[in-house]
Every structure is written in structure tokens, then in C-alpha cells.
Amino acid sequence: MAGRFAPRRLTALMVKETLQILRDPSSLIVAFFMPLLMLFLFGYGVSLDPNRMKMGLVQQGTGSYSQALASDYVNSPYFDVQPGQTVQEFSDEMAAGHIWGIVVIPSQFDRDVHKTGPDPLIQIITDASNPNSAQFFAGYSQGVYENWKQQMLAERGVDVAPPVSVSAQYLYNEQLASRFFLIPGSIAMILTMVGSLLTSLLIAREWERGTMETLISTPVTVAELIVSKLIPYVVLGLIASAICIFLALAVFGLPFRGSFVMLVLLLLVFLIPCLAQGLLLSALTKSQFVASQVAVILAFLPSFLLSGFIFEISSMPRWVQFITYLFPGRYMIPPLQSIFLTGDVWSLLIPNMTILFLFGVFFFGMTMRVTRKNV
């Protein structure tokens, strides 16, 4: 396996690789079916929006104010209310995680309204085994109560206008929909999974089938072998990306405020390190099974956990934040989100795309070195 880089040999190898892809149903399933499945799972199964939180409502008071507040909780779009008479009725359900919390309107609620004014006490009990859910529940429960209090004061003719008015303006995601944040990140996760998994099988498959020895005896160079395996899967990855982007726009209703040219360039500089990383694992292990398992462990899981897709990087321990710099996903998700939601932010795109390109060069060079050593 020596000689100069020859475009003719490269073309022949690419044709061979393309035919192998078309004849191998598993590659097409991983390339097209898996992105569809993962996108729908992320799009519909993962949500950070508090919606229809199940709650127990203990209404001990029977007066008009108690009835009005209870009605506000029942009619709130954020709660799925289960009425009850005592806290004990809901204790087992909350311990089992069936409800998020309990709101208690005490028996003296109406009396307190008349006696102490517009700020009577209610009790909010939350399941703090999940702190984020507990904070969501407490915050939204308090919000319903505050809205009721403002309405009650207005009905009494009390001026409820605050001395300072704060106007919040939400840019780029006016609906505050978590799917607008999650779908671009899920596309990056899908490309990481599909790219590293597909190519992690290639060189190992050549060794297992005994065809690598045949290639070694030909004038084919290591560079031709690696590039011929990389390019068809780049095209396959771009097709999978196009499917995901179409679904993101057409099905999930994501806005698109950037340019398609920058989107394609970003996808290219991200696909190359993902695919080259899979090739490197394939060259190191020489086993399809081991390579696929290692690809999931070393490529997908760290990207899922340490890229900022779900967990905010700035809230991680400092030593974990340093580890996140080692994974391409960290540099893909922010620019991809900006292309969808914000537009072409050059100060974000250029540095991240440059780092992704360097990742690609590193993994490609390491793959060539390992393959050359093996042959």
C-alpha cells in the first residue's frame, strides 16, 4: 500500500464504498431511520416546558374567595388538578411521584381575607426529590395565587398598579418553547451518533472480512483508502441532516433566521470530525462489535452529557467544564442554535467552525497514522 495519491483510484474506491452502502440495509437504516426516530423522541419526548403538572388541591375553605382561587388553579393551563379534602389523601401519590405537589387552601382563608387584607396564607407542598420540578411547581403555584390576588384587589376597587412597571421582551424565542432550544441540539446529537456509528464499522469490517489484506497488496494509498470511505458517508450524513432540518421546520415549526450556505458549511465541518472519529475507532479496534460499542461510549454519551444540549455547561463543576472542550459537540450546538433562532452570528460561527475543522484534521491524521501502522 504505497505510491502517489491517484484520483482515479480514489474514484474507484468511492464507487465500491457507495455500492457497499446501497447493498447494506443496516447502513441505510442507521443513516435514515435512526435520525427520524431520535428526532421524534427528542422533539416529543424531551421537554423543559412545565405543562399540565399534576397537583393535589386541598380546599378546606368553602367561601367565595376559596372557591375563586380553587377555580383559578383548576382552569390554569399549567396544572392538572386532583381535588381532595386532606393532605394525607395525596401523601402516597406524591411519594410515588404521581403528583408534583399539593396546594392547601385553609379553612380560615376567607376569614383571613376579610381580617388581614389581600394577603392570606396558603400552603404549597412540593416533592423536592427533584429540585427543578419542585421549583417549577412552587413558582407556578405562587404565580396563580398572585394573579388571583391582583384580580381580587381590582374587584375591590384598589389601585393595583405597581410604582415601577417592568416590561420583559423575549428575543429569538418569543414563545419560550423549549423545543426551539432542544431540536437544534438534537440534530447535533443525531449526527454525532449516526456519523461515529456508521464509520466505526468500516475499517474493522475490512479486517474481519479479510479484504484489508487484498487492499494492502494493491497500489492504493492509506490516504485514498480513508478519503474514499469518508466522502460517501459525508454525503449520507448531509442527506440525513437535510431530513432532520426539513422535519424541524415543517413538523416542529422551528424558525430559520440564518443562511443555508452557513448551515451546510457548519454541518460539513461537524460531520468530518464525527466520521473521522468513527474511522479512528474502527482502525484501533479492528472489530465491528467493539468499535460500535466504543463509539457510543466515547462519542455519543460525552456529547450528550457535556455539550450543553441538556445541561448548562456554566453550571457544571469547573473541572468538568474543562473536559467539555475535548468534544466536538460543544462547538456545534451554540452555532447551530444561532443559525435557527438568531441568524448568522459571525463571532460565534467562525471560532467554533475553526475548532471543528481542527478536530477533523486531528482525527483524520490519527486515523491515517493508525491505519498505516497496522498495514
DRENDO-1510 file (C-alpha; in Angstrom, 1 decimal, always signed):
<recs>
REC; n; res; u; v; w
REC; 1; MET; +0.0; +0.0; +0.0 .
REC; 2; ALA; +2.2; +2.8; -1.3 .
REC; 3; GLY; +2.5; +5.3; -4.1 .
REC; 4; ARG; +1.1; +8.6; -5.0 .
REC; 5; PHE; -2.4; +9.9; -4.4 .
REC; 6; ALA; -4.4; +9.0; -7.6 .
REC; 7; PRO; -7.8; +10.5; -8.2 .
REC; 8; ARG; -8.7; +7.6; -10.5 .
REC; 9; ARG; -8.1; +5.0; -7.7 .
REC; 10; LEU; -9.9; +7.2; -5.3 .
REC; 11; THR; -13.0; +7.4; -7.6 .
REC; 12; ALA; -13.0; +3.6; -8.0 .
REC; 13; LEU; -12.8; +3.1; -4.2 .
REC; 14; MET; -15.6; +5.6; -3.7 .
REC; 15; VAL; -17.8; +3.7; -6.1 .
REC; 16; LYS; -17.0; +0.5; -4.3 .
REC; 17; GLU; -17.9; +2.0; -1.0 .
REC; 18; THR; -21.1; +3.5; -2.4 .
REC; 19; LEU; -22.2; +0.2; -3.7 .
REC; 20; GLN; -21.5; -1.4; -0.4 .
REC; 21; ILE; -23.7; +1.2; +1.3 .
REC; 22; LEU; -26.6; +0.6; -1.1 .
REC; 23; ARG; -26.3; -3.2; -0.7 .
REC; 24; ASP; -26.2; -3.0; +3.1 .
REC; 25; PRO; -29.6; -2.3; +4.6 .
REC; 26; SER; -28.2; -1.8; +8.1 .
REC; 27; SER; -26.2; +1.3; +6.9 .
REC; 28; LEU; -29.3; +2.8; +5.3 .
REC; 29; ILE; -31.4; +2.1; +8.4 .
REC; 30; VAL; -28.8; +3.8; +10.7 .
REC; 31; ALA; -28.5; +6.7; +8.3 .
REC; 32; PHE; -32.2; +7.4; +7.7 .
REC; 33; PHE; -34.4; +5.6; +10.1 .
REC; 34; MET; -32.4; +6.3; +13.3 .
REC; 35; PRO; -32.4; +10.1; +12.7 .
REC; 36; LEU; -36.1; +10.1; +12.2 .
REC; 37; LEU; -36.7; +8.0; +15.4 .
REC; 38; MET; -34.3; +10.1; +17.5 .
REC; 39; LEU; -35.6; +13.4; +16.3 .
REC; 40; PHE; -39.2; +12.5; +17.1 .
REC; 41; LEU; -38.1; +11.1; +20.5 .
REC; 42; PHE; -36.2; +14.3; +21.3 .
REC; 43; GLY; -38.9; +16.5; +19.8 .
REC; 44; TYR; -41.9; +15.0; +21.5 .
REC; 45; GLY; -40.3; +13.0; +24.4 .
REC; 46; VAL; -38.0; +15.7; +25.8 .
REC; 47; SER; -39.5; +18.9; +27.0 .
REC; 48; LEU; -38.4; +21.5; +29.6 .
REC; 49; ASP; -41.8; +23.3; +29.4 .
REC; 50; PRO; -43.9; +22.9; +32.6 .
REC; 51; ASN; -47.2; +21.8; +31.2 .
REC; 52; ARG; -50.1; +20.1; +32.9 .
REC; 53; MET; -48.3; +19.5; +36.2 .
REC; 54; LYS; -50.3; +17.1; +38.3 .
REC; 55; MET; -51.2; +18.6; +41.6 .
REC; 56; GLY; -53.4; +17.8; +44.6 .
REC; 57; LEU; -55.7; +20.7; +45.6 .
REC; 58; VAL; -56.9; +20.6; +49.2 .
REC; 59; GLN; -59.8; +23.1; +49.5 .
REC; 60; GLN; -60.7; +23.3; +53.2 .
REC; 61; GLY; -62.4; +26.7; +52.9 .
REC; 62; THR; -65.9; +26.9; +51.4 .
REC; 63; GLY; -66.3; +30.7; +51.0 .
REC; 64; SER; -66.4; +32.7; +47.8 .
REC; 65; TYR; -62.7; +33.6; +47.9 .
REC; 66; SER; -61.7; +30.0; +48.4 .
REC; 67; GLN; -63.9; +28.9; +45.5 .
REC; 68; ALA; -62.5; +31.6; +43.2 .
REC; 69; LEU; -58.8; +30.7; +44.0 .
REC; 70; ALA; -59.6; +27.0; +43.6 .
REC; 71; SER; -61.2; +27.7; +40.2 .
REC; 72; ASP; -58.1; +29.6; +39.1 .
REC; 73; TYR; -56.0; +26.5; +39.8 .
REC; 74; VAL; -58.4; +24.2; +38.0 .
REC; 75; ASN; -58.6; +26.5; +34.9 .
REC; 76; SER; -54.8; +27.1; +34.8 .
REC; 77; PRO; -53.2; +25.6; +31.7 .
REC; 78; TYR; -50.2; +24.6; +33.8 .
REC; 79; PHE; -51.9; +22.3; +36.2 .
REC; 80; ASP; -53.8; +19.0; +36.1 .
REC; 81; VAL; -55.8; +19.3; +39.4 .
REC; 82; GLN; -57.0; +16.5; +41.6 .
REC; 83; PRO; -59.3; +17.8; +44.3 .
REC; 84; GLY; -59.2; +16.4; +47.8 .
REC; 85; GLN; -60.1; +17.2; +51.5 .
REC; 86; THR; -56.9; +16.4; +53.3 .
REC; 87; VAL; -53.2; +16.4; +52.7 .
REC; 88; GLN; -53.0; +12.8; +53.8 .
REC; 89; GLU; -55.1; +11.8; +50.7 .
REC; 90; PHE; -52.2; +12.8; +48.5 .
REC; 91; SER; -49.2; +11.8; +50.6 .
REC; 92; ASP; -48.8; +8.4; +49.0 .
REC; 93; GLU; -49.3; +9.7; +45.5 .
REC; 94; MET; -46.6; +12.4; +46.0 .
REC; 95; ALA; -44.3; +9.8; +47.5 .
REC; 96; ALA; -44.8; +7.6; +44.4 .
REC; 97; GLY; -44.2; +10.6; +42.1 .
REC; 98; HIS; -47.7; +10.6; +40.6 .
REC; 99; ILE; -48.2; +14.3; +41.5 .
REC; 100; TRP; -45.8; +17.2; +41.6 .
REC; 101; GLY; -47.1; +18.8; +44.8 .
REC; 102; ILE; -50.1; +19.9; +46.9 .
REC; 103; VAL; -51.7; +23.3; +47.3 .
REC; 104; VAL; -53.7; +23.8; +50.5 .
REC; 105; ILE; -56.4; +26.5; +50.8 .
REC; 106; PRO; -57.0; +26.5; +54.6 .
REC; 107; SER; -60.4; +26.7; +56.2 .
REC; 108; GLN; -59.8; +30.2; +57.6 .
REC; 109; PHE; -58.8; +31.5; +54.2 .
REC; 110; ASP; -61.9; +33.7; +53.6 .
REC; 111; ARG; -61.8; +35.0; +57.2 .
REC; 112; ASP; -58.2; +36.0; +56.7 .
REC; 113; VAL; -59.0; +37.8; +53.5 .
REC; 114; HIS; -61.5; +40.0; +55.4 .
REC; 115; LYS; -59.4; +40.3; +58.5 .
REC; 116; THR; -55.8; +40.8; +57.2 .
REC; 117; GLY; -56.5; +42.1; +53.8 .
REC; 118; PRO; -55.4; +40.7; +50.4 .
REC; 119; ASP; -52.5; +38.5; +51.6 .
REC; 120; PRO; -53.9; +35.5; +53.3 .
REC; 121; LEU; -51.8; +32.4; +53.6 .
REC; 122; ILE; -52.0; +29.3; +51.5 .
REC; 123; GLN; -49.7; +26.2; +51.8 .
REC; 124; ILE; -47.7; +24.9; +48.9 .
REC; 125; ILE; -46.1; +21.4; +49.4 .
REC; 126; THR; -43.7; +20.1; +46.8 .
REC; 127; ASP; -41.9; +16.9; +46.1 .
REC; 128; ALA; -38.3; +18.1; +46.4 .
REC; 129; SER; -36.8; +14.8; +45.5 .
REC; 130; ASN; -36.5; +16.5; +42.1 .
REC; 131; PRO; -35.4; +20.1; +43.0 .
REC; 132; ASN; -36.0; +21.5; +39.5 .
REC; 133; SER; -39.6; +20.1; +39.4 .
REC; 134; ALA; -40.2; +21.4; +42.9 .
REC; 135; GLN; -39.1; +24.9; +42.0 .
REC; 136; PHE; -41.2; +24.8; +38.9 .
REC; 137; PHE; -44.3; +23.7; +40.8 .
REC; 138; ALA; -43.8; +26.2; +43.6 .
REC; 139; GLY; -43.2; +29.1; +41.2 .
REC; 140; TYR; -46.2; +28.4; +39.0 .
REC; 141; SER; -48.4; +27.8; +42.1 .
REC; 142; GLN; -47.4; +31.1; +43.5 .
REC; 143; GLY; -48.0; +32.7; +40.2 .
REC; 144; VAL; -51.6; +31.6; +40.1 .
REC; 145; TYR; -52.1; +32.8; +43.6 .
REC; 146; GLU; -50.6; +36.2; +42.8 .
REC; 147; ASN; -52.9; +36.6; +39.7 .
REC; 148; TRP; -55.9; +35.8; +41.9 .
REC; 149; LYS; -54.8; +38.4; +44.4 .
REC; 150; GLN; -54.5; +41.1; +41.8 .
REC; 151; GLN; -57.9; +40.3; +40.4 .
REC; 152; MET; -59.4; +40.4; +43.9 .
REC; 153; LEU; -57.9; +43.8; +44.6 .
REC; 154; ALA; -59.1; +45.1; +41.3 .
REC; 155; GLU; -62.7; +43.9; +42.1 .
REC; 156; ARG; -62.5; +45.8; +45.4 .
REC; 157; GLY; -61.5; +49.0; +43.6 .
REC; 158; VAL; -58.0; +49.0; +45.0 .
REC; 159; ASP; -55.3; +50.5; +42.7 .
REC; 160; VAL; -53.0; +47.6; +41.9 .
REC; 161; ALA; -50.7; +49.4; +39.5 .
REC; 162; PRO; -47.1; +49.0; +40.8 .
REC; 163; PRO; -44.9; +52.1; +41.2 .
REC; 164; VAL; -42.4; +50.6; +38.7 .
REC; 165; SER; -43.5; +48.7; +35.6 .
REC; 166; VAL; -41.1; +46.2; +34.2 .
REC; 167; SER; -41.6; +45.1; +30.6 .
REC; 168; ALA; -39.9; +41.9; +29.6 .
REC; 169; GLN; -39.1; +41.3; +26.0 .
REC; 170; TYR; -38.2; +37.8; +24.8 .
REC; 171; LEU; -35.9; +37.8; +21.8 .
REC; 172; TYR; -35.3; +35.0; +19.3 .
REC; 173; ASN; -37.7; +32.6; +21.1 .
REC; 174; GLU; -40.8; +34.6; +21.7 .
REC; 175; GLN; -42.9; +31.6; +22.6 .
REC; 176; LEU; -40.4; +30.4; +25.2 .
REC; 177; ALA; -40.8; +26.9; +23.7 .
REC; 178; SER; -38.1; +24.5; +24.8 .
REC; 179; ARG; -38.3; +22.6; +21.6 .
REC; 180; PHE; -36.8; +25.5; +19.8 .
REC; 181; PHE; -33.8; +25.1; +22.0 .
REC; 182; LEU; -33.7; +21.3; +22.0 .
REC; 183; ILE; -34.3; +20.4; +18.3 .
REC; 184; PRO; -31.1; +22.0; +17.0 .
REC; 185; GLY; -29.2; +20.3; +19.8 .
REC; 186; SER; -30.8; +17.0; +19.0 .
REC; 187; ILE; -29.7; +17.3; +15.3 .
REC; 188; ALA; -26.1; +17.7; +16.5 .
REC; 189; MET; -26.6; +14.6; +18.8 .
REC; 190; ILE; -28.1; +12.6; +15.9 .
REC; 191; LEU; -25.2; +13.5; +13.6 .
REC; 192; THR; -22.7; +12.5; +16.3 .
REC; 193; MET; -24.4; +9.2; +16.8 .
REC; 194; VAL; -25.0; +8.3; +13.2 .
REC; 195; GLY; -21.6; +9.6; +12.0 .
REC; 196; SER; -19.5; +7.9; +14.5 .
REC; 197; LEU; -21.5; +4.7; +14.5 .
REC; 198; LEU; -21.6; +4.3; +10.7 .
REC; 199; THR; -17.9; +4.8; +10.1 .
REC; 200; SER; -16.8; +2.9; +13.2 .
REC; 201; LEU; -17.6; -0.3; +11.3 .
REC; 202; LEU; -15.8; +0.4; +8.1 .
REC; 203; ILE; -12.1; -0.4; +8.6 .
REC; 204; ALA; -12.9; -3.1; +11.1 .
REC; 205; ARG; -15.2; -4.7; +8.5 .
REC; 206; GLU; -12.3; -4.8; +6.1 .
REC; 207; TRP; -10.1; -6.6; +8.6 .
REC; 208; GLU; -12.9; -9.0; +9.6 .
REC; 209; ARG; -13.7; -9.9; +6.0 .
REC; 210; GLY; -10.1; -10.3; +5.0 .
REC; 211; THR; -10.4; -7.6; +2.3 .
REC; 212; MET; -7.8; -5.4; +4.0 .
REC; 213; GLU; -5.0; -7.8; +3.1 .
REC; 214; THR; -6.2; -7.5; -0.5 .
REC; 215; LEU; -6.1; -3.7; -0.4 .
REC; 216; ILE; -2.6; -3.8; +1.1 .
REC; 217; SER; -1.3; -5.7; -1.9 .
REC; 218; THR; -2.6; -3.0; -4.3 .
REC; 219; PRO; -1.1; +0.4; -5.1 .
REC; 220; VAL; -3.9; +2.1; -3.0 .
REC; 221; THR; -2.5; +4.6; -0.5 .
REC; 222; VAL; -3.7; +5.0; +3.1 .
REC; 223; ALA; -5.0; +8.5; +2.2 .
REC; 224; GLU; -7.0; +7.2; -0.7 .
REC; 225; LEU; -8.5; +4.4; +1.5 .
REC; 226; ILE; -9.5; +6.8; +4.3 .
REC; 227; VAL; -10.9; +9.6; +2.0 .
REC; 228; SER; -12.8; +7.0; -0.1 .
REC; 229; LYS; -14.6; +5.8; +3.0 .
REC; 230; LEU; -15.1; +9.3; +4.3 .
REC; 231; ILE; -16.7; +11.1; +1.3 .
REC; 232; PRO; -19.7; +8.8; +0.7 .
REC; 233; TYR; -20.6; +8.9; +4.4 .
REC; 234; VAL; -20.3; +12.7; +4.3 .
REC; 235; VAL; -22.9; +12.7; +1.6 .
REC; 236; LEU; -25.0; +10.2; +3.5 .
REC; 237; GLY; -24.7; +12.4; +6.6 .
REC; 238; LEU; -25.8; +15.5; +4.7 .
REC; 239; ILE; -28.9; +13.7; +3.4 .
REC; 240; ALA; -29.7; +12.6; +7.0 .
REC; 241; SER; -29.2; +16.2; +8.1 .
REC; 242; ALA; -31.5; +17.5; +5.3 .
REC; 243; ILE; -34.2; +15.2; +6.5 .
REC; 244; CYS; -33.8; +16.3; +10.1 .
REC; 245; ILE; -33.8; +20.0; +9.2 .
REC; 246; PHE; -36.9; +19.6; +7.0 .
REC; 247; LEU; -38.8; +17.9; +9.9 .
REC; 248; ALA; -37.6; +20.6; +12.3 .
REC; 249; LEU; -39.0; +23.3; +10.1 .
REC; 250; ALA; -42.1; +21.6; +8.8 .
REC; 251; VAL; -43.2; +19.4; +11.7 .
REC; 252; PHE; -41.8; +21.2; +14.8 .
REC; 253; GLY; -42.2; +24.7; +13.5 .
REC; 254; LEU; -38.7; +26.0; +14.2 .
REC; 255; PRO; -37.8; +29.4; +12.8 .
REC; 256; PHE; -34.9; +29.7; +10.5 .
REC; 257; ARG; -33.1; +33.0; +10.6 .
REC; 258; GLY; -29.7; +32.2; +9.2 .
REC; 259; SER; -28.4; +31.3; +5.8 .
REC; 260; PHE; -28.5; +27.8; +4.3 .
REC; 261; VAL; -24.9; +28.3; +3.0 .
REC; 262; MET; -23.6; +28.7; +6.5 .
REC; 263; LEU; -25.8; +25.8; +7.7 .
REC; 264; VAL; -24.3; +23.5; +5.1 .
REC; 265; LEU; -20.7; +24.6; +5.9 .
REC; 266; LEU; -21.4; +24.1; +9.6 .
REC; 267; LEU; -22.8; +20.6; +9.0 .
REC; 268; LEU; -19.7; +19.7; +6.9 .
REC; 269; VAL; -17.1; +20.8; +9.4 .
REC; 270; PHE; -19.0; +18.9; +12.1 .
REC; 271; LEU; -19.6; +15.7; +10.1 .
REC; 272; ILE; -16.0; +15.3; +9.2 .
REC; 273; PRO; -14.7; +15.0; +12.8 .
REC; 274; CYS; -17.6; +12.8; +13.7 .
REC; 275; LEU; -17.0; +10.4; +10.8 .
REC; 276; ALA; -13.2; +10.6; +11.2 .
REC; 277; GLN; -13.6; +9.8; +14.9 .
REC; 278; GLY; -15.5; +6.6; +13.9 .
REC; 279; LEU; -12.9; +5.7; +11.4 .
REC; 280; LEU; -10.2; +6.1; +14.1 .
REC; 281; LEU; -12.1; +3.8; +16.5 .
REC; 282; SER; -12.5; +1.3; +13.7 .
REC; 283; ALA; -8.8; +1.3; +12.9 .
REC; 284; LEU; -7.9; +0.9; +16.5 .
REC; 285; THR; -10.2; -1.9; +17.4 .
REC; 286; LYS; -10.4; -4.0; +14.2 .
REC; 287; SER; -13.7; -5.3; +15.5 .
REC; 288; GLN; -17.1; -4.1; +14.3 .
REC; 289; PHE; -18.8; -5.0; +17.6 .
REC; 290; VAL; -16.2; -3.4; +19.8 .
REC; 291; ALA; -15.9; -0.3; +17.6 .
REC; 292; SER; -19.7; +0.3; +17.7 .
REC; 293; GLN; -19.8; +0.0; +21.5 .
REC; 294; VAL; -16.8; +2.3; +21.9 .
REC; 295; ALA; -18.3; +4.8; +19.5 .
REC; 296; VAL; -21.4; +5.0; +21.7 .
REC; 297; ILE; -19.4; +5.3; +24.9 .
REC; 298; LEU; -16.7; +7.7; +23.7 .
REC; 299; ALA; -18.6; +9.8; +21.1 .
REC; 300; PHE; -22.3; +9.9; +21.8 .
REC; 301; LEU; -22.6; +9.8; +25.6 .
REC; 302; PRO; -20.0; +12.5; +26.3 .
REC; 303; SER; -21.5; +14.7; +23.6 .
REC; 304; PHE; -25.0; +14.2; +25.0 .
REC; 305; LEU; -23.9; +15.0; +28.6 .
REC; 306; LEU; -21.1; +17.5; +28.1 .
REC; 307; SER; -22.1; +19.6; +25.1 .
REC; 308; GLY; -24.7; +21.9; +26.7 .
REC; 309; PHE; -27.5; +20.1; +24.9 .
REC; 310; ILE; -29.4; +19.4; +28.1 .
REC; 311; PHE; -27.2; +20.5; +31.0 .
REC; 312; GLU; -25.9; +24.1; +31.1 .
REC; 313; ILE; -22.1; +24.0; +30.9 .
REC; 314; SER; -21.6; +27.0; +33.1 .
REC; 315; SER; -23.4; +25.2; +35.9 .
REC; 316; MET; -21.1; +22.2; +35.8 .
REC; 317; PRO; -18.1; +21.9; +38.1 .
REC; 318; ARG; -15.0; +23.8; +36.8 .
REC; 319; TRP; -13.0; +20.6; +36.2 .
REC; 320; VAL; -15.9; +19.1; +34.1 .
REC; 321; GLN; -16.1; +22.4; +32.1 .
REC; 322; PHE; -12.5; +21.8; +31.1 .
REC; 323; ILE; -13.4; +18.3; +29.9 .
REC; 324; THR; -16.2; +19.6; +27.7 .
REC; 325; TYR; -13.6; +21.3; +25.5 .
REC; 326; LEU; -12.5; +17.9; +24.3 .
REC; 327; PHE; -15.7; +17.0; +22.5 .
REC; 328; PRO; -16.8; +18.5; +19.1 .
REC; 329; GLY; -20.5; +18.7; +20.3 .
REC; 330; ARG; -19.7; +21.7; +22.5 .
REC; 331; TYR; -18.7; +23.7; +19.4 .
REC; 332; MET; -21.6; +22.6; +17.3 .
REC; 333; ILE; -24.7; +23.2; +19.4 .
REC; 334; PRO; -24.3; +27.0; +20.0 .
REC; 335; PRO; -23.7; +28.0; +16.3 .
REC; 336; LEU; -26.4; +25.6; +15.1 .
REC; 337; GLN; -28.9; +27.1; +17.6 .
REC; 338; SER; -28.0; +30.6; +16.5 .
REC; 339; ILE; -28.5; +29.8; +12.8 .
REC; 340; PHE; -32.0; +28.6; +13.6 .
REC; 341; LEU; -33.0; +31.2; +16.2 .
REC; 342; THR; -30.8; +34.2; +15.9 .
REC; 343; GLY; -29.2; +34.3; +12.4 .
REC; 344; ASP; -25.6; +34.2; +11.2 .
REC; 345; VAL; -23.7; +35.4; +14.2 .
REC; 346; TRP; -20.1; +35.5; +12.8 .
REC; 347; SER; -18.4; +36.0; +16.2 .
REC; 348; LEU; -20.0; +32.6; +17.2 .
REC; 349; LEU; -19.7; +30.8; +13.9 .
REC; 350; ILE; -16.1; +31.5; +12.8 .
REC; 351; PRO; -14.4; +30.4; +16.1 .
REC; 352; ASN; -16.5; +27.3; +16.5 .
REC; 353; MET; -16.2; +26.2; +12.9 .
REC; 354; THR; -12.5; +26.7; +13.0 .
REC; 355; ILE; -12.2; +24.4; +16.1 .
REC; 356; LEU; -14.4; +21.8; +14.5 .
REC; 357; PHE; -12.2; +21.9; +11.4 .
REC; 358; LEU; -9.1; +21.3; +13.6 .
REC; 359; PHE; -10.9; +18.4; +15.2 .
REC; 360; GLY; -11.5; +16.9; +11.8 .
REC; 361; VAL; -7.8; +17.4; +10.8 .
REC; 362; PHE; -6.7; +15.7; +14.1 .
REC; 363; PHE; -9.0; +12.7; +13.8 .
REC; 364; PHE; -8.2; +12.3; +10.1 .
REC; 365; GLY; -4.4; +12.4; +10.8 .
REC; 366; MET; -4.7; +10.0; +13.7 .
REC; 367; THR; -6.7; +7.6; +11.5 .
REC; 368; MET; -4.1; +7.7; +8.8 .
REC; 369; ARG; -1.3; +7.1; +11.3 .
REC; 370; VAL; -3.0; +4.1; +13.0 .
REC; 371; THR; -4.0; +2.6; +9.7 .
REC; 372; ARG; -0.5; +3.0; +8.2 .
REC; 373; LYS; +0.9; +1.4; +11.4 .
REC; 374; ASN; -1.5; -1.6; +11.1 .
REC; 375; VAL; -0.7; -2.3; +7.5 .
</recs>
